[in-house]
Amino acid sequence: MHDDANRFLLPDWPRAYGGPSATGNIKSNPDDFIVEETLSFTPEGHGEHIFLYVEKVGENTEYIARLLARHAGVRQRDIGYAGLKDRHGRTRQWFSVWLPGKDAPDWQAIESERLTILQAIRHPRKLKRGVLAGNRFVILIRHWQGNRVQTEHQLQCIQATGFPNYFGEQRFGHRGGNIEKALALFQGQRVKPEQRSIYLSAARSLLFNDILAARVTAQTWNQALSGDVFQLEGSHSHFLTDLIDAPLIERVRISDIHPTGALWGRGSLRSSGDVATRERACADAHPVLVTGLECADLSQDRRALRVKPENLSWHWSDDGLNLAFTLPAGSYATALLREIIVHSDLVGHSD
């Protein structure tokens, strides 16, 4: 780990299941990496906002948001989306465009080989970040080489127990550049509001990943410890308990609840005892990031230390290893893939 004052290099955070014994390519062409966004609600069919379900290839979310704003003649802040999606692959996601009392433009006029409008429907409210039920991934790992028995064992473990809920490397920018920008921000450099949000998120994510890494090393990332804050499966509800009894241990085992780690900000840690002490120790390794986050407009929050994919399936073909699974909003396909293969350009998250 490099000191905050030096050029930042992301650590190779530990894996849960012995580390990958295989290599492969996951983005040889767009159809090798398909992501489909699922909203947590159904648009009502009326209202001031037009919801667009788009399919994009080779373009990132922010570029499409700018394109929609220009075409509709609105400000970029009038465009909503639930999460960022990678440039690489074929992704289907929702956007909203605020057009009160206005007719919709001809959306087909901006279609291209890289962008298709799949659906347009009105809704009373803007699409906000994080209001997803999840994302469905269909991934082909080409040129797979390695130990098939070990890979299948790791997938079986992930299917049964889940995997560490790391933030993916794309959160941190190319070669950790967003962390460097966060450090510069905390030392007084002025940035645009949208960039500020990205850099704050990167700093928070780094601290969380270090906290999770310590639990993975101790093999307690999927276990209940006294002082843990637990998150209910499928919700953002949390509760703290120092009583680790048999019923609670069973709830953790069956993934009804998950232990959590700190998302840093102002205020006191919600964890207690040894858990809080260990979280503080991880944070103390990055004093500039900690102070910057505490002075920013962010409050302490929690994130589950593990995630259990839904409907995980796999099969082997002549082209390689085929995977399909669904992740909740905010979790990364990257974090699953890094458990089973080595690849320098892993992409994909469920934001």
ABEGO torsion letter per residue (X at the ends): XBBAABBBBBBBBBBAAGEBABBEBAAABAAABBBBBBBABBBAGBEABBBBBBBBBGBBAAAAAAAAAAAAGBBAAABBBABBBBABEBBBBBBBBBBBGBBBBBAAAABBAABBBABBBBBABBBBBGABAEBBBBBBBBGBBEBAAAAAAAAAAAAAAEBBBBBBAAAAEBGGAAAAAAAAAAAGBBBBAAAAAAAAAAAAAAAAAAAAAAAAAAGAAABBBBGBBBBBBGBABBBBBABBBAAAAAAAAAGABBBBBBBBBBEBBABBEAAAAAAAAAAAABAAAAAAAAABBBBBBBBBABBBBBGBBBBBBAAEBBBBBBBBBGBBAAAAAAAABBBAABBEBBX
